[in-house]
Amino acid sequence: MSAQNRLFVISAPSGAGKTSLVRALMEREPELRFSVSYTTRARRPGEHEGQHYFFVPPEAFRRMISEDAFLEHAQVFDNFYGTSRAQVESLLAKGHGVVLEIDWQGARQVRAAMPESVSIFILPPSRAELERRLRGRGTDSETVIRRRLADAETDISHWDEFDFVVVNDDFATALEALSGIVRGHGEFCRADRPELRPVIDALLE
């Protein structure tokens, strides 16, 4: 089985290393294409239209919702994010594998709309490592870090809704696991594997 014509939905709590892993996966698997989301938030320095996001005003986003233009969409704090249905379908029709990097709520919507999609959840190896990574950014206040840790626990509690779970303890090993799933031989990363349960229990205790 190859990645062609397949939709891969990748989710993770903040601090799990998802963005870095997805970036490396895209470099490693050239047949993959990344679905660029729409957002109503302001563009940040260094971000480019159509590369990081499609930046649209709230009224345009609401119009797209009414036109059923999104495969999934969600409000995160004060901003909206959404995945264009037409963009994903166009890339799949061209024979590409398509990667969505979205939260568990968006992943749930995509699974409902496209049950044949492959869903992958990325976990940190421990609560201590998750906190270390969040603090290592050096950009967030203590209040924000505490909120991110609480949000991460909520996110992690939805791990069993996914087809595969990758524990990002060692980056190279996690990347190898992701590539294996994309190439159709990721059975050792199935979410129902018994050895995953102690990791989950420790993260949610």
LOZA-745759 format. One line per field, with one value per residue (C-alpha): residue in three letters; x, y, z. Coordinates in pm, 1 decimal, decimal comma. Each point is the difference from the previous one (the first is absolute). Example, Ala and Ser with C-alpha at 12.3 -4.5 7.8 and 13.67 -1.06 7.14 Angstrom:
// LOZA-745759
residu	[ALA; SER]
x	[1230,0; 137,0]
y	[-450,0; 344,0]
z	[780,0; -66,0]
// end
This chain:
// LOZA-745759
residu	[MET; SER; ALA; GLN; ASN; ARG; LEU; PHE; VAL; ILE; SER; ALA; PRO; SER; GLY; ALA; GLY; LYS; THR; SER; LEU; VAL; ARG; ALA; LEU; MET; GLU; ARG; GLU; PRO; GLU; LEU; ARG; PHE; SER; VAL; SER; TYR; THR; THR; ARG; ALA; ARG; ARG; PRO; GLY; GLU; HIS; GLU; GLY; GLN; HIS; TYR; PHE; PHE; VAL; PRO; PRO; GLU; ALA; PHE; ARG; ARG; MET; ILE; SER; GLU; ASP; ALA; PHE; LEU; GLU; HIS; ALA; GLN; VAL; PHE; ASP; ASN; PHE; TYR; GLY; THR; SER; ARG; ALA; GLN; VAL; GLU; SER; LEU; LEU; ALA; LYS; GLY; HIS; GLY; VAL; VAL; LEU; GLU; ILE; ASP; TRP; GLN; GLY; ALA; ARG; GLN; VAL; ARG; ALA; ALA; MET; PRO; GLU; SER; VAL; SER; ILE; PHE; ILE; LEU; PRO; PRO; SER; ARG; ALA; GLU; LEU; GLU; ARG; ARG; LEU; ARG; GLY; ARG; GLY; THR; ASP; SER; GLU; THR; VAL; ILE; ARG; ARG; ARG; LEU; ALA; ASP; ALA; GLU; THR; ASP; ILE; SER; HIS; TRP; ASP; GLU; PHE; ASP; PHE; VAL; VAL; VAL; ASN; ASP; ASP; PHE; ALA; THR; ALA; LEU; GLU; ALA; LEU; SER; GLY; ILE; VAL; ARG; GLY; HIS; GLY; GLU; PHE; CYS; ARG; ALA; ASP; ARG; PRO; GLU; LEU; ARG; PRO; VAL; ILE; ASP; ALA; LEU; LEU; GLU]
x	[0,0; 133,8; -89,6; -163,2; -357,5; -5,7; -80,6; 212,6; -130,7; 271,2; -84,7; 186,4; -1,9; 210,8; 360,4; -5,0; 219,2; -263,8; 99,1; 366,0; -93,4; -246,6; 257,3; 256,5; -257,2; -86,2; 368,8; 40,7; -314,3; -5,1; -337,4; -172,1; -162,4; -89,8; -348,2; 29,5; -270,6; -209,8; 5,3; -143,7; 297,7; 248,8; 307,8; 315,6; 345,1; 156,9; -329,9; -99,9; -344,1; -69,8; 306,5; -75,7; -370,3; -256,6; -82,9; -362,0; -226,5; -267,1; -285,0; 167,5; 58,2; -365,4; -106,9; 217,5; -166,5; -343,6; 111,3; 126,1; 346,3; 183,1; 80,1; 42,5; 12,1; 33,5; 30,0; 322,1; -15,0; -102,3; 88,8; -144,5; 190,3; -126,2; 105,6; -119,6; -197,9; 79,1; 374,0; 15,0; -215,5; 208,1; 328,2; -142,5; -134,6; 350,8; 126,3; 172,1; -9,6; -130,9; 100,4; -224,9; 157,5; -302,7; -133,3; -204,7; -328,7; 85,0; 118,4; -337,5; -177,0; 228,1; -54,0; -375,7; 26,5; 267,7; -0,5; 274,1; 247,9; 291,5; 23,8; 323,5; 48,6; 344,6; 75,2; 283,6; 174,1; -89,8; -159,2; 342,8; 133,8; -310,3; 43,9; 372,0; -73,8; -266,1; 228,7; 291,9; -169,1; 72,5; -281,0; -297,2; -94,7; -60,8; -374,7; 17,7; 218,4; -249,3; -286,9; 190,0; 68,9; -368,9; -100,1; 255,5; -156,2; -341,4; 147,4; 179,5; -324,6; -124,6; 291,0; -219,7; -203,5; 298,4; 116,4; 366,9; 195,1; 366,4; 194,4; 254,3; 272,2; 280,1; -54,6; 161,4; -194,8; -327,7; 67,4; 70,7; -331,1; -189,1; 160,2; -95,3; -363,9; -4,8; 151,3; -261,2; 202,4; -57,5; -172,1; 243,2; -140,5; -366,1; -187,2; -129,9; 343,3; 16,9; 342,2; -140,9; -229,3; 267,8; 120,8; -356,4; -67,6; 316,5; -86,5; -353,3; 60,1]
y	[0,0; 344,6; 351,2; 77,7; 129,0; -32,2; 261,5; -1,1; 191,5; 74,8; 139,3; 51,3; 200,9; 314,9; -92,7; -347,9; 106,8; -41,4; 296,5; -103,2; -360,7; 94,0; 231,1; -280,3; -249,7; 226,3; 20,6; -374,4; -99,7; 213,9; -132,7; 165,9; 341,1; 221,8; 147,8; 368,9; 113,5; 314,0; 224,7; 328,2; 79,9; 271,9; -94,7; -22,2; 123,0; -246,2; -164,5; -10,1; -16,3; -345,0; -151,9; 15,7; 87,0; 166,4; 311,6; 112,9; 242,5; -147,5; 82,2; -192,8; -296,8; 1,1; 6,9; -305,1; -180,6; 76,1; -131,2; -326,6; 81,4; -151,6; -363,7; 105,7; 328,3; 111,8; 304,9; 12,4; 279,3; 306,8; -130,6; -243,9; -267,9; -221,8; -253,3; 62,0; -294,8; 97,4; 21,9; -347,3; -159,8; 160,4; -128,3; -350,3; -1,5; 75,0; -315,4; 161,0; -104,4; 294,2; 94,0; 197,7; 133,5; 75,0; -48,7; -296,4; 184,3; 65,6; -357,6; -121,9; 209,6; -129,0; -362,6; 55,9; 159,1; -236,0; -330,0; -137,7; 256,2; -118,5; 169,6; 25,7; 138,6; 105,5; -21,7; 131,1; -280,0; 139,8; 291,0; 116,0; 8,0; 179,1; 271,1; 24,5; 56,1; 261,1; 187,6; -35,0; 230,5; 287,8; 211,2; -75,0; 125,9; -240,7; 49,5; -91,8; -303,1; -125,5; 47,9; -183,7; -290,9; -21,3; 22,0; -270,3; -237,7; 56,5; -64,3; -315,8; -141,7; -37,1; -222,0; -306,2; 166,0; -38,2; -290,6; 34,3; 149,8; 101,3; 78,3; 271,9; -102,9; -11,3; 224,4; -231,1; -301,1; 193,1; 121,6; -357,0; -107,8; 275,8; -96,3; -361,1; 93,1; 212,1; -286,0; -242,0; -210,1; 169,4; -288,9; 31,9; 350,6; -98,5; 185,1; -325,2; -147,8; -107,8; 153,6; 347,9; -9,4; 66,0; 306,5; 134,6; -70,7; 186,8; 298,6; 25,7; -83,1]
z	[0,0; -86,8; 104,7; -334,3; 15,4; 379,1; 261,0; 316,7; 301,7; 257,3; 343,8; 326,7; 321,3; 5,2; 79,4; -154,9; -292,9; -269,6; -216,7; -20,6; -73,3; -273,2; -160,9; -2,5; -128,5; -294,5; -94,3; 27,7; -191,5; -318,4; -119,1; 295,4; -18,6; 294,7; 23,6; 85,1; 241,7; -9,4; 306,4; 121,5; 222,2; -90,4; -198,3; 212,4; -108,7; -244,5; -97,3; -364,5; -157,6; -142,2; 162,0; 371,6; -22,6; -217,3; 200,6; -36,7; 189,9; 231,3; -237,9; -282,5; 232,4; 109,1; -364,1; -70,8; 291,7; -141,8; -339,9; 158,6; -133,9; 297,9; 63,4; 361,3; 187,3; 358,8; 219,5; 202,3; 256,3; -204,5; -345,8; -250,2; -192,6; -279,5; -263,4; -354,5; -133,8; -361,3; 66,2; 156,3; -269,3; -276,2; 144,7; 48,4; -356,9; -125,0; 170,8; 296,9; 360,4; 201,4; 355,3; 235,4; 319,6; 218,2; 352,8; 122,4; -53,3; -363,9; -37,5; 125,1; -264,8; -275,8; 101,3; -17,6; -345,2; -137,0; 193,9; -224,2; 136,0; 214,8; 340,5; 198,7; 351,1; 125,9; 371,8; 217,3; 192,4; 345,4; 183,5; 117,7; -355,6; -124,4; 264,0; -76,7; -368,5; 69,2; 239,1; -241,6; -247,9; 234,0; -143,1; 225,6; 344,6; 288,6; -43,6; -368,0; 70,9; 261,1; -242,9; -275,1; 236,5; 92,0; -367,1; -84,2; 252,7; -159,2; -344,5; 112,7; 140,8; -360,0; -111,9; -44,2; -276,6; -234,5; -215,1; 92,1; 290,2; -24,3; 318,3; -72,1; 242,8; -257,5; -304,3; -257,1; 128,2; -3,1; -354,8; -109,9; 153,7; -182,1; -330,3; 61,3; 53,5; -315,7; -199,6; 130,3; 243,1; 333,6; 178,8; 290,6; 64,1; 20,7; 273,8; 151,4; 75,2; 368,6; 72,3; -60,2; 302,3; 268,7; -192,8; -21,0; 368,0; 102,8; -218,8; 140,6; 366,1]
// end
